[in-house]
Amino acid sequence: KKFYLKMKGAGEFEMGLVSEGYRKLATIICLITSGSLDKNSVLFWDEPETNMNPRMIRYIVEAAAELAKMGVQVFITTHDYFVQQCFNLISAYPKINEGNLDIQYRNEEGKIRYSAAHQVSELEHNSIMEEFDALYLREQSIIYGDI
């Protein structure tokens, strides 16, 4: 009557005691093993990085890519630089995009307009990168004085 997460080399944990990030991953695994998430399914995953250890971001992105390879249509929303860049690595470098996945990025502007691209660098407006650049310029300004 309880749900447990078994982690290789770490033991067995009651789900109520597991971090929110691992609960998300366990839920995806449960959906796959139960057959609820399979070919021709659609997965909407809003900000998978929330409550997740940053070291797990790569694996979340790789898992989403693997789901897409098995025929699941995956939609992910994120405001996270690392999630964005992990997907960008897959789309930008064919040698790691073995399934020839079509990864598209959309960037909402208001409620009607958006831009789409196959690589992050091709987006006309990218709020994640714009903020990353602004932070870099702010740091440079602190270090070297006004730029």
N, C-alpha and C positions, 0 to 999 in steps of 0.2 A: 504493500500500500504506500510505499515511498519510492521516489525516483532518485537514483544514484548515478553519479558520474564516476566511471572507472578510468583512471589515468595511468597509463603504463609507467611503471617505476615510481609512482607517487601514491597509489592506493585508491581507495573508494571513498567518495564524499557524498553526503546527502546534498541534494540540489539547493536546499535552502541555505547551505553554508558556502556555496560556491559563488565566486564573483559574478556580477551581472554579465561581464564580457564572456566568460566561459559558459554561462547559461545560454547566451545567444548561440554560440557555436554548437553546444549540445542540442539545442532545439533544431538547428539546421540538420545535424546528423540524424536526429530522431525522425525528422520529416523525410529524409532520404531513405533510411532503413525501413520505415513503415510503408514506403511507396507513395507517400503523399506528394513528394517532390521528385518528379522524374521527367523524362522526355516530354516535351510539349507543355510543361508547367511554366508558370510565370512566378518569379520571385521579386517582390518589391522590398528592398532593404534600405530603410532610412538611417543614415549615419551609422554604419556598422562600427565605426571607431569609438563611439560613445561607450564609456566605462571599460574600454579595452586597453590592456597593456600595449604601449607602442611597439613592442617587439612582436606582437601578434598581427600587426597590420599587414605585413607581407603575406602571411598565411591566409588571412581573410580574403585578400585580393586573389591569391592563387586558388583558393577554394571557389570563389565566385567564377573565375575563369574556367575551372574544371566543370562546374555546374553548367556553364554555357556550352562547353564541349560536349556534354552529354545531352544537350538539347533543351536545357532550361533557358528561357529568356529572362535575363537578369537586369533589373533596374536598380541602380544604387544612387542615392543622393549623399553628398558629402560636402563638408566645409573644411576638410582636412587635407593639408598639403601632402602628407605621406600617402594617403589613400590615392589621391589624384596622381602622384608621381609613380606609384607602383603600377597603376593601370596604364600610365603613359609608357613605362618601360615595355610592357607587353605589346602595346600597339605600335611603338616606334621601332622595335627590334625584332624582325622576322624570325631570328634564330631561337627566340624564347616564345614566339607566338606560333607554336607547332600546329595548333588547330585552326590557324588562319582566322582567328576571331575578329569580328568587326566590332571594335570598341569605339563608341561614339560619345562625345562630350557635348553637353548642352549647358548653356549658361543663360539663365533667365534674366531678363531686364524688364522690370515691371511685370505686367500680367500677359502681355501679348507677344512681344518680340523675344527672340532667342537667337543665339548663334550655335552652330554645330560644326564639329570637326572630328577628324580621325586621330588627331594628336593634340595634346594640350597646347603646344606652342602655336597651333594654327587658329586657336580661338581669338576672335576679335576682342572680346572683353573677358577677362578671367579674374574674378574678384579674389580668389585665393592667391594667385600670383601677384596681383596688384597690391594686396596687403603684405605679402612677403617682401616685395620690393620696397614698399613704404617703410617697413620695419628695418630693412637693411639701410636705407637712406637715413633713417632716424639714428641708427647706431653710428653710422659714419659721421653724422653731424655732431654727435656727442663726442666721438673720439677726436675728430679733426677740426671741429668748429663748423659753422654753417657752410654748407656746400652751395 
